[in-house]
């Protein structure tokens, strides 16, 4: 599902104008982006938690040259869904 489809679904389900829903979704995504930039944990009750995990330094190989390269430690965003979400 893409952002446009999410906006349409929310608009259908709530009866709100798509323009208003788009503004709310855009603002929500902006708030998430700022939180991620600040490396903040984001918890959405009954949905899940976005958190950061540090990856370890590792060696890899460039497939074109065969040269060994070192990939430094970094933070990545991980999502853990709530137990209430059924797949």
C-alpha positions in Angstrom: 0.0 0.0 0.0 1.3 3.4 -0.9 0.8 6.8 0.8 -2.0 7.8 -1.7 -3.9 4.6 -1.0 -3.6 5.2 2.8 -5.0 8.7 2.4 -7.9 7.4 0.4 -8.7 4.6 2.9 -8.6 7.1 5.8 -10.8 9.5 3.9 -13.3 6.7 3.1 -13.4 5.4 6.7 -13.7 8.8 8.4 -15.6 10.8 5.9 -12.9 13.5 6.1 -11.8 15.5 3.0 -8.7 13.9 1.3 -6.9 17.3 1.4 -7.2 17.4 5.2 -6.2 13.7 5.6 -3.2 14.3 3.4 -2.1 17.2 5.6 -2.4 15.1 8.7 -0.6 12.2 7.2 2.2 14.5 5.9 2.5 16.1 9.4 2.6 12.7 11.1 5.4 11.6 8.8 7.3 14.8 9.4 7.0 14.3 13.2 8.3 10.7 12.7 11.2 11.9 10.6 12.2 14.5 13.2 12.1 11.9 15.9 14.2 9.5 13.9 16.7 12.3 13.2 17.0 12.9 16.9 17.4 9.1 17.4 14.2 8.9 19.6 12.3 5.8 20.2 8.7 6.0 18.9 6.0 3.9 20.5 2.5 3.7 19.0 0.2 1.8 21.4 -1.4 -1.3 19.9 0.6 -0.8 16.7 4.3 -1.2 17.5 7.6 0.4 18.4 10.3 2.0 16.2 13.7 1.8 17.8 17.3 2.0 16.9 19.8 -0.9 16.7 23.5 -0.6 16.3 25.0 -2.8 13.6 28.5 -4.2 14.1 31.5 -3.3 12.1 31.9 -6.0 9.4 34.0 -6.9 6.4 32.3 -7.3 3.0 33.5 -7.9 -0.5 32.9 -5.6 -3.5 31.3 -7.9 -6.1 32.8 -6.0 -9.0 36.4 -5.7 -7.9 36.6 -8.5 -5.3 38.2 -6.1 -2.9 37.5 -6.4 0.8 35.8 -3.4 2.3 35.0 -2.5 5.9 31.5 -1.5 6.7 31.5 0.7 9.8 29.1 0.5 12.7 25.9 2.4 12.2 22.4 2.8 13.6 19.4 1.4 11.8 15.7 1.8 12.5 13.9 -1.4 13.5 10.2 -1.9 13.9 8.7 -4.3 16.4 4.9 -4.8 15.8 2.5 -5.0 18.8 1.3 -8.4 19.8 -2.2 -7.1 19.0 -1.4 -6.9 15.3 -2.4 -10.1 13.6 -0.7 -11.2 10.4 
